[in-house]
Amino acid sequence: MIRNMATLEFTLFEFEAPRYVPSHYRWERNRKGNLEGYDVQTNAHAFTWQPHGSQFTIFHHVPASAYRFRINRTPGVIEEKHVLNLIGFNESWIEPIDSPYTSAVDPPLKDD
């Protein structure tokens, strides 16, 4: 989805997410300190990571078949309690699980 929250315009499309191989890209920092990835074969700008905003953008061709729409009325805000009441939420739906880790950081994954 591509969104413009200022104009409430959106573009919706799907594509199969390929596995990205880091060595297929050239990485460099731009003048704002963002990390950019460029395809080594085509030199096309493929990624931008904004570490300060924690945003990762993948640049992709938008097909002509993409569904484009605008929301003509700013939607109101629905209180969380109201939504939970509407769906009949019950605390028993959630089961806390004790973590075997003492650190807030996930441990490294083991090789299969």
Contact map, one row per residue, 1 for C-alpha under 8 A:
1110000001111000000000000000000000000000000000000000000000000000000000000000000000000000000000000000000000000000
1111000001110000000000000000000000000000000000000000000000000000000000000000000000000000000000000000000000000000
1111100111100000000000000000000000000000000000000000000000000000000000000000000000000000000000000000000000000000
0111111111000000000000000000000000000000000000000000000000000000000000000000000000000000000000000000000000000000
0011111110000000000000000000000000000000000000000000000000000000000000000000000000000000000000000000000000000000
0001111110000000000000000000000000000000000000000000000000000000000000000000000000000000000000000000000000000000
0001111110000000000000000000000000000000000000000000000000000000000001000000000000000000000000000000000000000000
0011111111000000000000000000000000000000000000000000000000000000000001110100000000000000000000000000000000000000
0011111111100000000000000000000000000000000000000000000000000000000111100000000000000000000000000000000000000000
1111000111110000000000000000000000000000000000000000000000000000000111000000000000000000000000000000000000000000
1110000011111000000000000000000000000000000000000000000000000000011110000000000000000000000000000000000000000000
1100000001111100000000000000000000000000000000000000000000000000011100000000000000000000000000000000000000000000
1000000000111110000000000000000000000000000000000000000000000110111000000000000000000000000000000000000000000000
0000000000011111000000000000000000000000000000000000000000000000000000000000000000000000000000000000000000000000
0000000000001111100000000000000000000000000000000000000000000000000000000000000000000000000000000000000000000000
0000000000000111110000000000000000000000000000000000000000000000000000000000000000000000000000000000000000000000
0000000000000011111000000000000000000000000000000000000000000000000000000000000000000000000000000000000000000000
0000000000000001111100000000000000000000000000000000000000000000000000000000000000000000000000000000000000000000
0000000000000000111110000000000000000000000000000000000000000000000000000000000000000000000000000000000000000000
0000000000000000011111010000000000000000000000000000000000000000000000000000000000000000000000000000000000000000
0000000000000000001111111000000000000000000000000000000000000000000000000000000000000000000000000000000000000000
0000000000000000000111111000000000000000000000000000000000000000000000000000000000000000000000000000000000000000
0000000000000000000011111100000000000000000000000000000000000000000000000000000000000000000000000000000000000000
0000000000000000000111111100000000000011100000000000000000000000000000000000000000000000000000000000000000000000
0000000000000000000011111110000000001111000000000000000000000000000000000000000000000000000000000000000000000000
0000000000000000000000111111000000001111000000000000000000000000000000000000000000000000000000000000000000000000
0000000000000000000000001111100000111100000000000000000000000000000000000000000000000000000000000000000000000000
0000000000000000000000000111110000111000000000000000000000000000000000000000000000000000000000000000000000000000
0000000000000000000000000011111111110000000000000000000000000000000000000000000000000000000000000000000000000000
0000000000000000000000000001111111110000000000000000000000000000000000000000000000000000000000000000000000000000
0000000000000000000000000000111111000000000000000000000000000000000000000000000000000000000000000000000000000000
0000000000000000000000000000111111000000000000000000000000000000000000000000000000000000000000000000000000000000
0000000000000000000000000000111111100000000000000100000000000000000000000000000000000000000000000000000000000000
0000000000000000000000000000111111110000000000011110000000000000000000000000000000000000000000000000000000000000
0000000000000000000000000011110011111000000000011110000000000000000000000000000000000000000000000000000000000000
0000000000000000000000000011110001111100000011111000000000000000000000000000000000000000000000000000000000000000
0000000000000000000000001111000000111110000011110000000000000000000000000000000000000000000000000000000000000000
0000000000000000000000001110000000011111001111100000000000000000000000000000000000000000000000000000000000000000
0000000000000000000000011100000000001111111111000000000000000000000000000000000000000000000000000000000000000000
0000000000000000000000011100000000000111111100000000000000000000000000000000000000000000000000000000000000000000
0000000000000000000000010000000000000011111000000000000000000000000000000000000000000000000000000000000000000000
0000000000000000000000000000000000000011111100000000000000000000000000000000000000000000000000000000000000000000
0000000000000000000000000000000000000111111110000000000000000000000000000000000000000000000000000000000000000000
0000000000000000000000000000000000000111011111000000000000000000000000000000000000000000000000000000000000000000
0000000000000000000000000000000000011110001111100000000000100000000000000000000000000000000000000000000000000000
0000000000000000000000000000000000011110000111110000000001110000000000000000000000000000000000000000000000000000
0000000000000000000000000000000000011100000011111000000111100000000000000000000000000000000000000000000000000000
0000000000000000000000000000000001111000000001111100000111000000000000000000000000000000000000000000000000000000
0000000000000000000000000000000001110000000000111110011110000000000000000000000000000000000000000000000000000000
0000000000000000000000000000000011100000000000011111111100000000000000000000000000000000000000000000000000000000
0000000000000000000000000000000001100000000000001111111000000000000000000000000000000000000000000000000000000000
0000000000000000000000000000000000000000000000000111111000000000000000000000000000000000000000000000000000000000
0000000000000000000000000000000000000000000000000111111000000000000000000000000000000000000000000000000000000000
0000000000000000000000000000000000000000000000001111111100000000000000000000000000000000000000000000000000000000
0000000000000000000000000000000000000000000000001111111110000000000000000000000000000000000000000000000000000000
0000000000000000000000000000000000000000000000111100011111000000000000000000000000000000000000000000000000000000
0000000000000000000000000000000000000000000000111000001111100000000000000000000000000000000000000000000000000000
0000000000000000000000000000000000000000000001110000000111110000000000000000000000000000000000000000000000000000
0000000000000000000000000000000000000000000011100000000011111000000000000000000000000000000000000000000000000000
0000000000000000000000000000000000000000000001000000000001111100000000000000000000000000000000000000000000000000
0000000000000000000000000000000000000000000000000000000000111110000000000000000000000000000000000000000000000000
0000000000001000000000000000000000000000000000000000000000011111010000000000000000000000000000000000000000000000
0000000000001000000000000000000000000000000000000000000000001111110000000000000000000000000000000000000000000000
0000000000000000000000000000000000000000000000000000000000000111110000000000000000000000000000000000000000000000
0000000000001000000000000000000000000000000000000000000000000011111000000000000000000000000000000000000000000000
0000000000111000000000000000000000000000000000000000000000000111111100000000000000000000000000000000000000000000
0000000000111000000000000000000000000000000000000000000000000000111110000000000000000000000000000000000000000000
0000000011110000000000000000000000000000000000000000000000000000011111000000000000000000000000000000000000000000
0000000011100000000000000000000000000000000000000000000000000000001111100000000000000000000000000000000000000000
0000001111000000000000000000000000000000000000000000000000000000000111110000000000000000000000000000000000000000
0000000110000000000000000000000000000000000000000000000000000000000011111100000000000000000000000000000000000000
0000000100000000000000000000000000000000000000000000000000000000000001111100000000000000000000000000000000000000
0000000000000000000000000000000000000000000000000000000000000000000000111110000000000000000000000000000000000000
0000000100000000000000000000000000000000000000000000000000000000000000111111000000000000000000000000000000000000
0000000000000000000000000000000000000000000000000000000000000000000000001111100000000000000000000000000000000000
0000000000000000000000000000000000000000000000000000000000000000000000000111110000000000000000000000000000000000
0000000000000000000000000000000000000000000000000000000000000000000000000011111000000000000000000000000000000000
0000000000000000000000000000000000000000000000000000000000000000000000000001111101100000000000000000000000000000
0000000000000000000000000000000000000000000000000000000000000000000000000000111111100000000000000000000000000000
0000000000000000000000000000000000000000000000000000000000000000000000000000011111110000000000000000000000000000
0000000000000000000000000000000000000000000000000000000000000000000000000000001111111000000000000000000000000000
0000000000000000000000000000000000000000000000000000000000000000000000000000011111111100000000000000000000000000
0000000000000000000000000000000000000000000000000000000000000000000000000000011111111110000000000000000000000000
0000000000000000000000000000000000000000000000000000000000000000000000000000000111111111100000000000000000000000
0000000000000000000000000000000000000000000000000000000000000000000000000000000011111111100000000000000000000000
0000000000000000000000000000000000000000000000000000000000000000000000000000000001111111100000000000000000000000
0000000000000000000000000000000000000000000000000000000000000000000000000000000000111111100000000000000000000000
0000000000000000000000000000000000000000000000000000000000000000000000000000000000011111110000000000000000000000
0000000000000000000000000000000000000000000000000000000000000000000000000000000000011111111010000000000000000000
0000000000000000000000000000000000000000000000000000000000000000000000000000000000000001111110000000000000000000
0000000000000000000000000000000000000000000000000000000000000000000000000000000000000000111111000000000000000000
0000000000000000000000000000000000000000000000000000000000000000000000000000000000000000011111100000000000000000
0000000000000000000000000000000000000000000000000000000000000000000000000000000000000000111111100000000000000000
0000000000000000000000000000000000000000000000000000000000000000000000000000000000000000001111110000000000000000
0000000000000000000000000000000000000000000000000000000000000000000000000000000000000000000111111000000000000000
0000000000000000000000000000000000000000000000000000000000000000000000000000000000000000000001111100000000000000
0000000000000000000000000000000000000000000000000000000000000000000000000000000000000000000000111110000000000000
0000000000000000000000000000000000000000000000000000000000000000000000000000000000000000000000011111000000000000
0000000000000000000000000000000000000000000000000000000000000000000000000000000000000000000000001111110000000000
0000000000000000000000000000000000000000000000000000000000000000000000000000000000000000000000000111110000000000
0000000000000000000000000000000000000000000000000000000000000000000000000000000000000000000000000011111101100000
0000000000000000000000000000000000000000000000000000000000000000000000000000000000000000000000000011111100000000
0000000000000000000000000000000000000000000000000000000000000000000000000000000000000000000000000000111111000000
0000000000000000000000000000000000000000000000000000000000000000000000000000000000000000000000000000111111000000
0000000000000000000000000000000000000000000000000000000000000000000000000000000000000000000000000000001111100000
0000000000000000000000000000000000000000000000000000000000000000000000000000000000000000000000000000101111110000
0000000000000000000000000000000000000000000000000000000000000000000000000000000000000000000000000000100011111000
0000000000000000000000000000000000000000000000000000000000000000000000000000000000000000000000000000000001111100
0000000000000000000000000000000000000000000000000000000000000000000000000000000000000000000000000000000000111110
0000000000000000000000000000000000000000000000000000000000000000000000000000000000000000000000000000000000011111
0000000000000000000000000000000000000000000000000000000000000000000000000000000000000000000000000000000000001111
0000000000000000000000000000000000000000000000000000000000000000000000000000000000000000000000000000000000000111
